[in-house]
Structure formats: C-alpha cells, structure tokens
C-alpha cells in the first residue's frame, strides 16, 4: 500500500512530535472511546459466538454438525481480524498526562483491515 505524501503544511510533523499517522486524525476522548468500545464489543461478540457454536456441536443432529463447525470457524476468523484491528487502533493513539484527548503515536493504522 502506497503512503500518501504530505499535501499541506498542516500535514507536516511539528518539531518534537511524532509524524502524523497515515489516514488518522486527531480526535476527542469521546470519539476514541466510542471506537474502542465498538471494537471491544465486536471482538467479544465474535469470540462468544465461536464458543457457543462449537460447544453446541454435540447437541445438534449429525447432518448439521459440519455447518455448525464451519460457522464457528468463520466467527473465529472474524474474531482474529477484529483482534488485529483492535490492536492496531490502540497502538495508533496514546494518552498523555498533559492532554485529555488521545494523541497520535505515528504508528499507522493497519490499512490491510479497512
């Protein structure tokens, strides 16, 4: 994936700060927490669904067991991807004692999962 070059003076890093991460923007604490919570809920939902589907396999008629196993595999793969997205999100921002809003770390958000 090609990186975008700065197009204006506001895109250039300020002396003493981390370079601006590609495709990430400054945000308020509320905005960061909203995305963080949605990703957390999505990850937990996928993991819980995977466990539920795989734990129900013995209680289902034999002809439907493979469908349940495959559905669990799909939600497992989705949970893995959400975990990678969540980790990329938390690494792209950091909190400091001198600001109430999260600051860009300069670590780019993983474009492969967009």
C-alpha positions in Angstrom: 0.0 0.0 0.0 1.5 3.3 -1.1 1.9 6.0 1.5 0.5 9.5 0.9 2.9 12.4 0.9 2.1 15.5 2.9 0.0 17.8 0.8 -0.1 20.9 3.0 1.9 22.4 5.8 -0.7 21.1 8.4 0.2 17.5 7.3 3.9 18.0 8.2 5.0 16.9 11.7 5.6 19.6 14.3 9.1 19.7 15.7 9.4 17.5 18.7 6.2 15.5 17.9 5.6 12.2 16.3 4.9 12.3 12.5 1.3 12.3 11.6 0.0 8.7 11.0 -1.4 8.0 7.6 -5.2 8.3 7.4 -5.6 9.0 11.1 -6.9 12.2 12.5 -6.8 13.9 15.9 -9.9 13.1 17.9 -11.6 13.8 21.2 -11.6 11.3 24.1 -15.2 10.6 23.5 -14.6 9.7 19.8 -11.7 7.5 20.7 -13.7 5.7 23.4 -16.6 5.1 21.1 -14.5 3.4 18.5 -12.6 1.5 21.3 -15.9 0.3 22.8 -17.4 -0.8 19.5 -14.3 -2.8 18.6 -14.3 -4.3 22.1 -17.9 -5.3 21.8 -17.5 -6.7 18.3 -14.5 -8.8 19.4 -16.2 -10.2 22.5 -19.3 -11.0 20.4 -17.3 -12.9 17.8 -15.4 -14.9 20.4 -18.6 -15.7 22.4 -20.4 -16.8 19.2 -17.5 -19.0 18.3 -17.5 -20.7 21.7 -21.3 -21.1 21.6 -21.3 -22.7 18.2 -18.6 -25.1 18.9 -20.0 -26.1 22.3 -23.4 -26.8 20.7 -22.0 -29.2 18.1 -22.6 -32.4 20.2 -26.2 -31.4 20.8 -27.1 -31.0 17.2 -28.2 -33.7 14.7 -25.2 -35.2 12.8 -26.2 -33.8 9.5 -26.0 -30.2 10.8 -22.8 -30.6 12.8 -20.4 -29.7 10.0 -22.4 -26.5 9.3 -22.0 -25.5 13.0 -18.3 -26.2 12.9 -17.8 -24.2 9.8 -19.9 -21.3 11.2 -17.7 -21.4 14.3 -14.6 -21.3 12.1 -16.0 -18.2 10.3 -16.6 -16.4 13.5 -13.2 -17.4 14.8 -11.5 -15.9 11.8 -13.6 -12.8 12.2 -12.6 -12.6 15.9 -9.0 -12.8 14.8 -9.4 -10.0 12.4 -11.2 -7.8 14.9 -8.3 -8.5 17.4 -5.8 -7.3 14.8 -7.9 -4.2 14.1 -8.3 -3.5 17.9 -4.6 -3.8 18.5 -3.8 -1.5 15.6 -6.3 1.0 16.9 -4.8 1.1 20.4 -1.3 1.4 19.1 -2.2 4.4 16.8 -3.1 6.6 19.7 -1.8 7.2 23.2 -2.9 9.2 26.3 -0.5 11.6 28.0 -0.8 13.4 31.3 -0.7 16.9 29.7 -3.7 16.3 27.3 -7.2 14.9 27.9 -7.6 13.7 24.3 -5.6 10.9 22.8 -2.5 11.8 20.8 -1.3 10.3 17.5 1.6 8.0 18.1 2.8 8.0 14.5 2.2 4.2 14.2 0.0 3.9 11.2 -3.4 2.2 11.5 -3.2 -1.2 9.7 -4.7 -0.4 6.2 -5.0 -4.1 5.4 -8.0 -4.4 7.6 -10.0 -1.5 6.3 
